[in-house]
């Protein structure tokens, strides 16, 4: 049977919730579980002068350590970069239509 020309009907969220609840205990309704390994912590070396500047800024921001402050800054920057990437991808897709 061809799927061409067939319109996909979007289910309301309420119907999706009911479907999931009805199939929750039916193992045959679900795919095989996905196993994800926890990422190993990465070591990162930075020059001493940069580490000293980061430690100073960590104290200014009342963080308990430079490592905590850097983790916060890196997480924040990664989220900004991901949002920018998604936005650029969306803009590119809109231009190619």
C-alpha positions as CSV (number, residue, x, y, z in Angstrom):
1,X,0.0,0.0,0.0
2,X,1.4,3.4,-1.0
3,X,1.6,6.2,1.5
4,X,1.7,8.7,-1.2
5,X,-1.4,10.9,-1.2
6,X,-2.5,9.7,2.2
7,X,-2.9,12.5,4.7
8,X,-1.4,12.0,8.1
9,X,-3.9,12.9,10.8
10,X,-2.3,14.6,13.8
11,X,-3.8,13.3,17.0
12,X,-4.7,15.7,19.8
13,X,-2.5,15.5,22.8
14,X,-5.4,14.0,24.9
15,X,-5.7,11.1,22.4
16,X,-2.0,10.5,22.4
17,X,-2.0,10.4,26.3
18,X,-4.8,7.9,26.3
19,X,-3.0,5.7,23.7
20,X,0.2,5.8,25.7
21,X,-1.6,5.0,29.0
22,X,-3.5,2.1,27.4
23,X,-0.3,0.6,26.0
24,X,1.9,1.3,29.1
25,X,1.8,-2.3,30.4
26,X,1.8,-4.0,27.0
27,X,5.4,-4.9,26.2
28,X,4.5,-5.8,22.6
29,X,3.5,-2.2,22.0
30,X,6.9,-0.8,22.8
31,X,10.2,-1.0,21.0
32,X,13.3,-2.6,22.5
33,X,14.7,-0.3,25.3
34,X,17.6,1.9,24.4
35,X,20.7,1.7,26.6
36,X,22.7,4.8,27.1
37,X,26.1,4.9,28.7
38,X,26.9,7.7,31.0
39,X,29.5,10.0,29.6
40,X,32.9,10.0,31.2
41,X,34.0,13.3,32.7
42,X,36.4,15.1,30.3
43,X,39.7,16.5,31.5
44,X,40.5,20.0,30.2
45,X,43.7,21.8,30.7
46,X,43.8,25.6,30.4
47,X,46.8,28.0,30.7
48,X,47.6,29.1,34.3
49,X,46.8,32.8,33.6
50,X,43.4,31.9,32.2
51,X,42.7,29.6,35.2
52,X,43.6,32.4,37.6
53,X,41.3,34.8,35.8
54,X,38.5,32.2,35.9
55,X,39.1,31.7,39.7
56,X,38.8,35.4,40.2
57,X,35.6,35.6,38.3
58,X,34.2,32.5,40.2
59,X,34.8,34.3,43.5
60,X,33.1,37.5,42.1
61,X,30.1,35.3,41.2
62,X,30.2,33.7,44.6
63,X,30.8,30.2,43.3
64,X,32.4,27.6,45.5
65,X,35.1,26.9,42.9
66,X,36.4,27.9,39.5
67,X,35.3,24.5,38.3
68,X,31.7,25.1,39.3
69,X,31.7,28.5,37.6
70,X,33.3,27.2,34.4
71,X,30.7,24.4,34.3
72,X,28.0,27.0,34.5
73,X,29.6,29.2,31.9
74,X,30.2,26.3,29.5
75,X,26.7,25.0,29.9
76,X,25.2,28.4,29.3
77,X,27.4,28.9,26.1
78,X,26.6,25.5,24.7
79,X,22.8,26.2,25.1
80,X,23.3,29.6,23.3
81,X,25.2,27.9,20.5
82,X,22.6,25.1,20.1
83,X,19.8,27.7,20.0
84,X,21.7,29.7,17.4
85,X,22.3,26.5,15.4
86,X,18.6,25.5,15.5
87,X,17.7,29.1,14.5
88,X,20.1,29.1,11.6
89,X,18.9,25.7,10.4
90,X,15.3,26.9,10.6
91,X,16.1,30.1,8.6
92,X,18.0,28.1,6.0
93,X,15.0,25.6,5.6
94,X,12.6,28.6,5.3
95,X,14.8,30.1,2.5
96,X,14.9,26.9,0.5
97,X,11.2,26.4,0.4
